[in-house]
Amino acid sequence: MAESKTMKRIKRMARLAGINPSQKTITNVRLFMEIYRDIYRNE
């Protein structure tokens, strides 16, 4: 399965910050970003 743009961006940001997050952390960040986007769009 191909990675989504969001997942690629999260991993790129982590590399730039010098961290190597676990898959669970990446999933949680993605979920947070989706929730934030939904809230922001509904204002």
ModelCIF file with pLDDT and N, C-alpha, C, O atoms, coordinates in Angstrom:
data_MODEL
#
_entry.id   MODEL 
#
_entity.id                         1 
_entity.type                       polymer 
_entity.pdbx_number_of_molecules   1 
#
_entity_poly.entity_id                      1 
_entity_poly.type                           'polypeptide(L)' 
_entity_poly.nstd_linkage                   no 
_entity_poly.nstd_monomer                   no 
_entity_poly.pdbx_seq_one_letter_code       MAESKTMKRIKRMARLAGINPSQKTITNVRLFMEIYRDIYRNE 
_entity_poly.pdbx_seq_one_letter_code_can   MAESKTMKRIKRMARLAGINPSQKTITNVRLFMEIYRDIYRNE 
_entity_poly.pdbx_strand_id                 A 
#
loop_
_entity_poly_seq.entity_id 
_entity_poly_seq.num 
_entity_poly_seq.mon_id 
_entity_poly_seq.hetero 
1 1  MET n 
1 2  ALA n 
1 3  GLU n 
1 4  SER n 
1 5  LYS n 
1 6  THR n 
1 7  MET n 
1 8  LYS n 
1 9  ARG n 
1 10 ILE n 
1 11 LYS n 
1 12 ARG n 
1 13 MET n 
1 14 ALA n 
1 15 ARG n 
1 16 LEU n 
1 17 ALA n 
1 18 GLY n 
1 19 ILE n 
1 20 ASN n 
1 21 PRO n 
1 22 SER n 
1 23 GLN n 
1 24 LYS n 
1 25 THR n 
1 26 ILE n 
1 27 THR n 
1 28 ASN n 
1 29 VAL n 
1 30 ARG n 
1 31 LEU n 
1 32 PHE n 
1 33 MET n 
1 34 GLU n 
1 35 ILE n 
1 36 TYR n 
1 37 ARG n 
1 38 ASP n 
1 39 ILE n 
1 40 TYR n 
1 41 ARG n 
1 42 ASN n 
1 43 GLU n 
#
_struct_asym.id          A 
_struct_asym.entity_id   1 
#
loop_
_ma_qa_metric.id 
_ma_qa_metric.mode 
_ma_qa_metric.name 
_ma_qa_metric.software_group_id 
_ma_qa_metric.type 
1 global pLDDT . pLDDT 
2 local  pLDDT . pLDDT 
#
_ma_qa_metric_global.metric_id      1 
_ma_qa_metric_global.metric_value   85.72 
_ma_qa_metric_global.model_id       1 
_ma_qa_metric_global.ordinal_id     1 
#
loop_
_ma_qa_metric_local.label_asym_id 
_ma_qa_metric_local.label_comp_id 
_ma_qa_metric_local.label_seq_id 
_ma_qa_metric_local.metric_id 
_ma_qa_metric_local.metric_value 
_ma_qa_metric_local.model_id 
_ma_qa_metric_local.ordinal_id 
A MET 1  2 59.00 1 1  
A ALA 2  2 76.00 1 2  
A GLU 3  2 77.00 1 3  
A SER 4  2 80.00 1 4  
A LYS 5  2 85.00 1 5  
A THR 6  2 78.00 1 6  
A MET 7  2 81.00 1 7  
A LYS 8  2 86.00 1 8  
A ARG 9  2 86.00 1 9  
A ILE 10 2 84.00 1 10 
A LYS 11 2 86.00 1 11 
A ARG 12 2 90.00 1 12 
A MET 13 2 88.00 1 13 
A ALA 14 2 89.00 1 14 
A ARG 15 2 89.00 1 15 
A LEU 16 2 93.00 1 16 
A ALA 17 2 92.00 1 17 
A GLY 18 2 93.00 1 18 
A ILE 19 2 90.00 1 19 
A ASN 20 2 89.00 1 20 
A PRO 21 2 85.00 1 21 
A SER 22 2 88.00 1 22 
A GLN 23 2 87.00 1 23 
A LYS 24 2 91.00 1 24 
A THR 25 2 88.00 1 25 
A ILE 26 2 85.00 1 26 
A THR 27 2 87.00 1 27 
A ASN 28 2 90.00 1 28 
A VAL 29 2 88.00 1 29 
A ARG 30 2 87.00 1 30 
A LEU 31 2 91.00 1 31 
A PHE 32 2 91.00 1 32 
A MET 33 2 87.00 1 33 
A GLU 34 2 88.00 1 34 
A ILE 35 2 91.00 1 35 
A TYR 36 2 91.00 1 36 
A ARG 37 2 88.00 1 37 
A ASP 38 2 90.00 1 38 
A ILE 39 2 89.00 1 39 
A TYR 40 2 86.00 1 40 
A ARG 41 2 84.00 1 41 
A ASN 42 2 75.00 1 42 
A GLU 43 2 68.00 1 43 
#
loop_
_atom_site.group_PDB 
_atom_site.id 
_atom_site.type_symbol 
_atom_site.label_atom_id 
_atom_site.label_alt_id 
_atom_site.label_comp_id 
_atom_site.label_asym_id 
_atom_site.label_entity_id 
_atom_site.label_seq_id 
_atom_site.pdbx_PDB_ins_code 
_atom_site.Cartn_x 
_atom_site.Cartn_y 
_atom_site.Cartn_z 
_atom_site.occupancy 
_atom_site.B_iso_or_equiv 
_atom_site.pdbx_formal_charge 
_atom_site.auth_seq_id 
_atom_site.auth_comp_id 
_atom_site.auth_asym_id 
_atom_site.auth_atom_id 
_atom_site.pdbx_PDB_model_num 
ATOM 1   N N  . MET A 1 1  ? 0.834   -1.173 0.000  1.00 59.00 ? 1  MET A N  1 
ATOM 2   C CA . MET A 1 1  ? 0.000   0.000  0.000  1.00 59.00 ? 1  MET A CA 1 
ATOM 3   C C  . MET A 1 1  ? 0.887   1.249  0.000  1.00 59.00 ? 1  MET A C  1 
ATOM 4   O O  . MET A 1 1  ? 1.829   1.338  0.788  1.00 59.00 ? 1  MET A O  1 
ATOM 5   N N  . ALA A 1 2  ? 0.604   2.176  -0.846 1.00 76.00 ? 2  ALA A N  1 
ATOM 6   C CA . ALA A 1 2  ? 1.393   3.395  -0.955 1.00 76.00 ? 2  ALA A CA 1 
ATOM 7   C C  . ALA A 1 2  ? 1.116   4.330  0.217  1.00 76.00 ? 2  ALA A C  1 
ATOM 8   O O  . ALA A 1 2  ? 0.012   4.373  0.761  1.00 76.00 ? 2  ALA A O  1 
ATOM 9   N N  . GLU A 1 3  ? 2.152   5.074  0.584  1.00 77.00 ? 3  GLU A N  1 
ATOM 10  C CA . GLU A 1 3  ? 1.988   6.042  1.656  1.00 77.00 ? 3  GLU A CA 1 
ATOM 11  C C  . GLU A 1 3  ? 1.253   7.276  1.153  1.00 77.00 ? 3  GLU A C  1 
ATOM 12  O O  . GLU A 1 3  ? 1.429   7.697  0.009  1.00 77.00 ? 3  GLU A O  1 
ATOM 13  N N  . SER A 1 4  ? 0.435   7.843  2.013  1.00 80.00 ? 4  SER A N  1 
ATOM 14  C CA . SER A 1 4  ? -0.277  9.057  1.652  1.00 80.00 ? 4  SER A CA 1 
ATOM 15  C C  . SER A 1 4  ? 0.669   10.250 1.750  1.00 80.00 ? 4  SER A C  1 
ATOM 16  O O  . SER A 1 4  ? 1.745   10.162 2.341  1.00 80.00 ? 4  SER A O  1 
ATOM 17  N N  . LYS A 1 5  ? 0.251   11.356 1.164  1.00 85.00 ? 5  LYS A N  1 
ATOM 18  C CA . LYS A 1 5  ? 1.046   12.589 1.244  1.00 85.00 ? 5  LYS A CA 1 
ATOM 19  C C  . LYS A 1 5  ? 1.244   12.995 2.697  1.00 85.00 ? 5  LYS A C  1 
ATOM 20  O O  . LYS A 1 5  ? 2.323   13.439 3.088  1.00 85.00 ? 5  LYS A O  1 
ATOM 21  N N  . THR A 1 6  ? 0.181   12.837 3.501  1.00 78.00 ? 6  THR A N  1 
ATOM 22  C CA . THR A 1 6  ? 0.256   13.215 4.905  1.00 78.00 ? 6  THR A CA 1 
ATOM 23  C C  . THR A 1 6  ? 1.320   12.410 5.627  1.00 78.00 ? 6  THR A C  1 
ATOM 24  O O  . THR A 1 6  ? 2.115   12.968 6.383  1.00 78.00 ? 6  THR A O  1 
ATOM 25  N N  . MET A 1 7  ? 1.343   11.105 5.403  1.00 81.00 ? 7  MET A N  1 
ATOM 26  C CA . MET A 1 7  ? 2.319   10.260 6.070  1.00 81.00 ? 7  MET A CA 1 
ATOM 27  C C  . MET A 1 7  ? 3.739   10.625 5.631  1.00 81.00 ? 7  MET A C  1 
ATOM 28  O O  . MET A 1 7  ? 4.654   10.650 6.454  1.00 81.00 ? 7  MET A O  1 
ATOM 29  N N  . LYS A 1 8  ? 3.923   10.904 4.361  1.00 86.00 ? 8  LYS A N  1 
ATOM 30  C CA . LYS A 1 8  ? 5.248   11.299 3.869  1.00 86.00 ? 8  LYS A CA 1 
ATOM 31  C C  . LYS A 1 8  ? 5.686   12.616 4.502  1.00 86.00 ? 8  LYS A C  1 
ATOM 32  O O  . LYS A 1 8  ? 6.855   12.779 4.855  1.00 86.00 ? 8  LYS A O  1 
ATOM 33  N N  . ARG A 1 9  ? 4.756   13.552 4.647  1.00 86.00 ? 9  ARG A N  1 
ATOM 34  C CA . ARG A 1 9  ? 5.083   14.846 5.266  1.00 86.00 ? 9  ARG A CA 1 
ATOM 35  C C  . ARG A 1 9  ? 5.452   14.679 6.729  1.00 86.00 ? 9  ARG A C  1 
ATOM 36  O O  . ARG A 1 9  ? 6.404   15.299 7.202  1.00 86.00 ? 9  ARG A O  1 
ATOM 37  N N  . ILE A 1 10 ? 4.711   13.850 7.452  1.00 84.00 ? 10 ILE A N  1 
ATOM 38  C CA . ILE A 1 10 ? 5.004   13.613 8.862  1.00 84.00 ? 10 ILE A CA 1 
ATOM 39  C C  . ILE A 1 10 ? 6.408   13.029 9.005  1.00 84.00 ? 10 ILE A C  1 
ATOM 40  O O  . ILE A 1 10 ? 7.187   13.484 9.842  1.00 84.00 ? 10 ILE A O  1 
ATOM 41  N N  . LYS A 1 11 ? 6.730   12.036 8.202  1.00 86.00 ? 11 LYS A N  1 
ATOM 42  C CA . LYS A 1 11 ? 8.054   11.408 8.277  1.00 86.00 ? 11 LYS A CA 1 
ATOM 43  C C  . LYS A 1 11 ? 9.154   12.389 7.896  1.00 86.00 ? 11 LYS A C  1 
ATOM 44  O O  . LYS A 1 11 ? 10.228  12.379 8.498  1.00 86.00 ? 11 LYS A O  1 
ATOM 45  N N  . ARG A 1 12 ? 8.895   13.240 6.898  1.00 90.00 ? 12 ARG A N  1 
ATOM 46  C CA . ARG A 1 12 ? 9.894   14.228 6.487  1.00 90.00 ? 12 ARG A CA 1 
ATOM 47  C C  . ARG A 1 12 ? 10.129  15.240 7.602  1.00 90.00 ? 12 ARG A C  1 
ATOM 48  O O  . ARG A 1 12 ? 11.273  15.593 7.889  1.00 90.00 ? 12 ARG A O  1 
ATOM 49  N N  . MET A 1 13 ? 9.049   15.710 8.233  1.00 88.00 ? 13 MET A N  1 
ATOM 50  C CA . MET A 1 13 ? 9.194   16.659 9.341  1.00 88.00 ? 13 MET A CA 1 
ATOM 51  C C  . MET A 1 13 ? 9.970   16.024 10.499 1.00 88.00 ? 13 MET A C  1 
ATOM 52  O O  . MET A 1 13 ? 10.784  16.687 11.140 1.00 88.00 ? 13 MET A O  1 
ATOM 53  N N  . ALA A 1 14 ? 9.719   14.762 10.759 1.00 89.00 ? 14 ALA A N  1 
ATOM 54  C CA . ALA A 1 14 ? 10.436  14.070 11.836 1.00 89.00 ? 14 ALA A CA 1 
ATOM 55  C C  . ALA A 1 14 ? 11.920  13.971 11.508 1.00 89.00 ? 14 ALA A C  1 
ATOM 56  O O  . ALA A 1 14 ? 12.760  14.198 12.380 1.00 89.00 ? 14 ALA A O  1 
ATOM 57  N N  . ARG A 1 15 ? 12.254  13.636 10.271 1.00 89.00 ? 15 ARG A N  1 
ATOM 58  C CA . ARG A 1 15 ? 13.672  13.566 9.868  1.00 89.00 ? 15 ARG A CA 1 
ATOM 59  C C  . ARG A 1 15 ? 14.351  14.916 10.029 1.00 89.00 ? 15 ARG A C  1 
ATOM 60  O O  . ARG A 1 15 ? 15.478  14.993 10.519 1.00 89.00 ? 15 ARG A O  1 
ATOM 61  N N  . LEU A 1 16 ? 13.666  15.991 9.616  1.00 93.00 ? 16 LEU A N  1 
ATOM 62  C CA . LEU A 1 16 ? 14.234  17.328 9.729  1.00 93.00 ? 16 LEU A CA 1 
ATOM 63  C C  . LEU A 1 16 ? 14.456  17.716 11.192 1.00 93.00 ? 16 LEU A C  1 
ATOM 64  O O  . LEU A 1 16 ? 15.385  18.460 11.506 1.00 93.00 ? 16 LEU A O  1 
ATOM 65  N N  . ALA A 1 17 ? 13.605  17.214 12.081 1.00 92.00 ? 17 ALA A N  1 
ATOM 66  C CA . ALA A 1 17 ? 13.736  17.493 13.508 1.00 92.00 ? 17 ALA A CA 1 
ATOM 67  C C  . ALA A 1 17 ? 14.760  16.572 14.172 1.00 92.00 ? 17 ALA A C  1 
ATOM 68  O O  . ALA A 1 17 ? 15.097  16.750 15.343 1.00 92.00 ? 17 ALA A O  1 
ATOM 69  N N  . GLY A 1 18 ? 15.248  15.593 13.421 1.00 93.00 ? 18 GLY A N  1 
ATOM 70  C CA . GLY A 1 18 ? 16.259  14.684 13.950 1.00 93.00 ? 18 GLY A CA 1 
ATOM 71  C C  . GLY A 1 18 ? 15.710  13.598 14.849 1.00 93.00 ? 18 GLY A C  1 
ATOM 72  O O  . GLY A 1 18 ? 16.424  13.090 15.713 1.00 93.00 ? 18 GLY A O  1 
ATOM 73  N N  . ILE A 1 19 ? 14.444  13.231 14.660 1.00 90.00 ? 19 ILE A N  1 
ATOM 74  C CA . ILE A 1 19 ? 13.855  12.168 15.470 1.00 90.00 ? 19 ILE A CA 1 
ATOM 75  C C  . ILE A 1 19 ? 13.405  11.017 14.575 1.00 90.00 ? 19 ILE A C  1 
ATOM 76  O O  . ILE A 1 19 ? 13.179  11.185 13.376 1.00 90.00 ? 19 ILE A O  1 
ATOM 77  N N  . ASN A 1 20 ? 13.284  9.863  15.186 1.00 89.00 ? 20 ASN A N  1 
ATOM 78  C CA . ASN A 1 20 ? 12.838  8.664  14.468 1.00 89.00 ? 20 ASN A CA 1 
ATOM 79  C C  . ASN A 1 20 ? 11.621  8.113  15.206 1.00 89.00 ? 20 ASN A C  1 
ATOM 80  O O  . ASN A 1 20 ? 11.759  7.220  16.043 1.00 89.00 ? 20 ASN A O  1 
ATOM 81  N N  . PRO A 1 21 ? 10.427  8.637  14.904 1.00 85.00 ? 21 PRO A N  1 
ATOM 82  C CA . PRO A 1 21 ? 9.231   8.224  15.638 1.00 85.00 ? 21 PRO A CA 1 
ATOM 83  C C  . PRO A 1 21 ? 8.790   6.808  15.288 1.00 85.00 ? 21 PRO A C  1 
ATOM 84  O O  . PRO A 1 21 ? 9.063   6.303  14.199 1.00 85.00 ? 21 PRO A O  1 
ATOM 85  N N  . SER A 1 22 ? 8.108   6.186  16.231 1.00 88.00 ? 22 SER A N  1 
ATOM 86  C CA . SER A 1 22 ? 7.542   4.862  15.987 1.00 88.00 ? 22 SER A CA 1 
ATOM 87  C C  . SER A 1 22 ? 6.318   4.990  15.081 1.00 88.00 ? 22 SER A C  1 
ATOM 88  O O  . SER A 1 22 ? 5.798   6.088  14.879 1.00 88.00 ? 22 SER A O  1 
ATOM 89  N N  . GLN A 1 23 ? 5.874   3.886  14.551 1.00 87.00 ? 23 GLN A N  1 
ATOM 90  C CA . GLN A 1 23 ? 4.691   3.887  13.693 1.00 87.00 ? 23 GLN A CA 1 
ATOM 91  C C  . GLN A 1 23 ? 3.468   4.353  14.464 1.00 87.00 ? 23 GLN A C  1 
ATOM 92  O O  . GLN A 1 23 ? 2.605   5.033  13.907 1.00 87.00 ? 23 GLN A O  1 
ATOM 93  N N  . LYS A 1 24 ? 3.383   3.991  15.751 1.00 91.00 ? 24 LYS A N  1 
ATOM 94  C CA . LYS A 1 24 ? 2.251   4.419  16.572 1.00 91.00 ? 24 LYS A CA 1 
ATOM 95  C C  . LYS A 1 24 ? 2.237   5.938  16.715 1.00 91.00 ? 24 LYS A C  1 
ATOM 96  O O  . LYS A 1 24 ? 1.177   6.560  16.650 1.00 91.00 ? 24 LYS A O  1 
ATOM 97  N N  . THR A 1 25 ? 3.407   6.532  16.907 1.00 88.00 ? 25 THR A N  1 
ATOM 98  C CA . THR A 1 25 ? 3.497   7.989  17.020 1.00 88.00 ? 25 THR A CA 1 
ATOM 99  C C  . THR A 1 25 ? 3.070   8.655  15.729 1.00 88.00 ? 25 THR A C  1 
ATOM 100 O O  . THR A 1 25 ? 2.337   9.644  15.756 1.00 88.00 ? 25 THR A O  1 
ATOM 101 N N  . ILE A 1 26 ? 3.512   8.135  14.608 1.00 85.00 ? 26 ILE A N  1 
ATOM 102 C CA . ILE A 1 26 ? 3.147   8.687  13.303 1.00 85.00 ? 26 ILE A CA 1 
ATOM 103 C C  . ILE A 1 26 ? 1.641   8.603  13.105 1.00 85.00 ? 26 ILE A C  1 
ATOM 104 O O  . ILE A 1 26 ? 1.026   9.550  12.615 1.00 85.00 ? 26 ILE A O  1 
ATOM 105 N N  . THR A 1 27 ? 1.046   7.481  13.479 1.00 87.00 ? 27 THR A N  1 
ATOM 106 C CA . THR A 1 27 ? -0.402  7.300  13.355 1.00 87.00 ? 27 THR A CA 1 
ATOM 107 C C  . THR A 1 27 ? -1.149  8.306  14.227 1.00 87.00 ? 27 THR A C  1 
ATOM 108 O O  . THR A 1 27 ? -2.153  8.879  13.802 1.00 87.00 ? 27 THR A O  1 
ATOM 109 N N  . ASN A 1 28 ? -0.656  8.518  15.448 1.00 90.00 ? 28 ASN A N  1 
ATOM 110 C CA . ASN A 1 28 ? -1.303  9.474  16.348 1.00 90.00 ? 28 ASN A CA 1 
ATOM 111 C C  . ASN A 1 28 ? -1.202  10.900 15.813 1.00 90.00 ? 28 ASN A C  1 
ATOM 112 O O  . ASN A 1 28 ? -2.166  11.661 15.901 1.00 90.00 ? 28 ASN A O  1 
ATOM 113 N N  . VAL A 1 29 ? -0.060  11.265 15.266 1.00 88.00 ? 29 VAL A N  1 
ATOM 114 C CA . VAL A 1 29 ? 0.105   12.599 14.689 1.00 88.00 ? 29 VAL A CA 1 
ATOM 115 C C  . VAL A 1 29 ? -0.856  12.769 13.518 1.00 88.00 ? 29 VAL A C  1 
ATOM 116 O O  . VAL A 1 29 ? -1.490  13.816 13.382 1.00 88.00 ? 29 VAL A O  1 
ATOM 117 N N  . ARG A 1 30 ? -0.968  11.767 12.688 1.00 87.00 ? 30 ARG A N  1 
ATOM 118 C CA . ARG A 1 30 ? -1.878  11.821 11.538 1.00 87.00 ? 30 ARG A CA 1 
ATOM 119 C C  . ARG A 1 30 ? -3.325  12.012 12.003 1.00 87.00 ? 30 ARG A C  1 
ATOM 120 O O  . ARG A 1 30 ? -4.064  12.820 11.439 1.00 87.00 ? 30 ARG A O  1 
ATOM 121 N N  . LEU A 1 31 ? -3.718  11.269 13.026 1.00 91.00 ? 31 LEU A N  1 
ATOM 122 C CA . LEU A 1 31 ? -5.070  11.390 13.570 1.00 91.00 ? 31 LEU A CA 1 
ATOM 123 C C  . LEU A 1 31 ? -5.303  12.799 14.118 1.00 91.00 ? 31 LEU A C  1 
ATOM 124 O O  . LEU A 1 31 ? -6.348  13.400 13.869 1.00 91.00 ? 31 LEU A O  1 
ATOM 125 N N  . PHE A 1 32 ? -4.328  13.322 14.862 1.00 91.00 ? 32 PHE A N  1 
ATOM 126 C CA . PHE A 1 32 ? -4.437  14.679 15.391 1.00 91.00 ? 32 PHE A CA 1 
ATOM 127 C C  . PHE A 1 32 ? -4.598  15.693 14.259 1.00 91.00 ? 32 PHE A C  1 
ATOM 128 O O  . PHE A 1 32 ? -5.426  16.599 14.348 1.00 91.00 ? 32 PHE A O  1 
ATOM 129 N N  . MET A 1 33 ? -3.807  15.539 13.198 1.00 87.00 ? 33 MET A N  1 
ATOM 130 C CA . MET A 1 33 ? -3.881  16.459 12.069 1.00 87.00 ? 33 MET A CA 1 
ATOM 131 C C  . MET A 1 33 ? -5.251  16.393 11.393 1.00 87.00 ? 33 MET A C  1 
ATOM 132 O O  . MET A 1 33 ? -5.790  17.423 10.990 1.00 87.00 ? 33 MET A O  1 
ATOM 133 N N  . GLU A 1 34 ? -5.809  15.206 11.268 1.00 88.00 ? 34 GLU A N  1 
ATOM 134 C CA . GLU A 1 34 ? -7.129  15.058 10.651 1.00 88.00 ? 34 GLU A CA 1 
ATOM 135 C C  . GLU A 1 34 ? -8.207  15.723 11.509 1.00 88.00 ? 34 GLU A C  1 
ATOM 136 O O  . GLU A 1 34 ? -9.094  16.396 10.984 1.00 88.00 ? 34 GLU A O  1 
ATOM 137 N N  . ILE A 1 35 ? -8.131  15.534 12.813 1.00 91.00 ? 35 ILE A N  1 
ATOM 138 C CA . ILE A 1 35 ? -9.112  16.148 13.714 1.00 91.00 ? 35 ILE A CA 1 
ATOM 139 C C  . ILE A 1 35 ? -8.991  17.661 13.654 1.00 91.00 ? 35 ILE A C  1 
ATOM 140 O O  . ILE A 1 35 ? -9.996  18.364 13.551 1.00 91.00 ? 35 ILE A O  1 
ATOM 141 N N  . TYR A 1 36 ? -7.765  18.165 13.716 1.00 91.00 ? 36 TYR A N  1 
ATOM 142 C CA . TYR A 1 36 ? -7.528  19.609 13.655 1.00 91.00 ? 36 TYR A CA 1 
ATOM 143 C C  . TYR A 1 36 ? -8.086  20.186 12.354 1.00 91.00 ? 36 TYR A C  1 
ATOM 144 O O  . TYR A 1 36 ? -8.726  21.238 12.355 1.00 91.00 ? 36 TYR A O  1 
ATOM 145 N N  . ARG A 1 37 ? -7.838  19.492 11.254 1.00 88.00 ? 37 ARG A N  1 
ATOM 146 C CA . ARG A 1 37 ? -8.329  19.960 9.941  1.00 88.00 ? 37 ARG A CA 1 
ATOM 147 C C  . ARG A 1 37 ? -9.853  20.003 9.925  1.00 88.00 ? 37 ARG A C  1 
ATOM 148 O O  . ARG A 1 37 ? -10.438 20.958 9.415  1.00 88.00 ? 37 ARG A O  1 
ATOM 149 N N  . ASP A 1 38 ? -10.497 18.987 10.471 1.00 90.00 ? 38 ASP A N  1 
ATOM 150 C CA . ASP A 1 38 ? -11.967 18.950 10.502 1.00 90.00 ? 38 ASP A CA 1 
ATOM 151 C C  . ASP A 1 38 ? -12.535 20.082 11.350 1.00 90.00 ? 38 ASP A C  1 
ATOM 152 O O  . ASP A 1 38 ? -13.529 20.706 10.975 1.00 90.00 ? 38 ASP A O  1 
ATOM 153 N N  . ILE A 1 39 ? -11.905 20.347 12.492 1.00 89.00 ? 39 ILE A N  1 
ATOM 154 C CA . ILE A 1 39 ? -12.371 21.432 13.352 1.00 89.00 ? 39 ILE A CA 1 
ATOM 155 C C  . ILE A 1 39 ? -12.161 22.773 12.656 1.00 89.00 ? 39 ILE A C  1 
ATOM 156 O O  . ILE A 1 39 ? -13.050 23.624 12.662 1.00 89.00 ? 39 ILE A O  1 
ATOM 157 N N  . TYR A 1 40 ? -11.004 22.960 12.065 1.00 86.00 ? 40 TYR A N  1 
ATOM 158 C CA . TYR A 1 40 ? -10.670 24.224 11.403 1.00 86.00 ? 40 TYR A CA 1 
ATOM 159 C C  . TYR A 1 40 ? -11.618 24.508 10.239 1.00 86.00 ? 40 TYR A C  1 
ATOM 160 O O  . TYR A 1 40 ? -12.033 25.649 10.036 1.00 86.00 ? 40 TYR A O  1 
ATOM 161 N N  . ARG A 1 41 ? -11.956 23.481 9.486  1.00 84.00 ? 41 ARG A N  1 
ATOM 162 C CA . ARG A 1 41 ? -12.852 23.652 8.329  1.00 84.00 ? 41 ARG A CA 1 
ATOM 163 C C  . ARG A 1 41 ? -14.282 23.987 8.743  1.00 84.00 ? 41 ARG A C  1 
ATOM 164 O O  . ARG A 1 41 ? -15.007 24.640 7.992  1.00 84.00 ? 41 ARG A O  1 
ATOM 165 N N  . ASN A 1 42 ? -14.693 23.546 9.933  1.00 75.00 ? 42 ASN A N  1 
ATOM 166 C CA . ASN A 1 42 ? -16.068 23.735 10.374 1.00 75.00 ? 42 ASN A CA 1 
ATOM 167 C C  . ASN A 1 42 ? -16.294 25.034 11.135 1.00 75.00 ? 42 ASN A C  1 
ATOM 168 O O  . ASN A 1 42 ? -17.402 25.290 11.604 1.00 75.00 ? 42 ASN A O  1 
ATOM 169 N N  . GLU A 1 43 ? -15.259 25.853 11.262 1.00 68.00 ? 43 GLU A N  1 
ATOM 170 C CA . GLU A 1 43 ? -15.450 27.142 11.962 1.00 68.00 ? 43 GLU A CA 1 
ATOM 171 C C  . GLU A 1 43 ? -16.027 28.174 11.057 1.00 68.00 ? 43 GLU A C  1 
ATOM 172 O O  . GLU A 1 43 ? -16.250 29.309 11.479 1.00 68.00 ? 43 GLU A O  1 
#
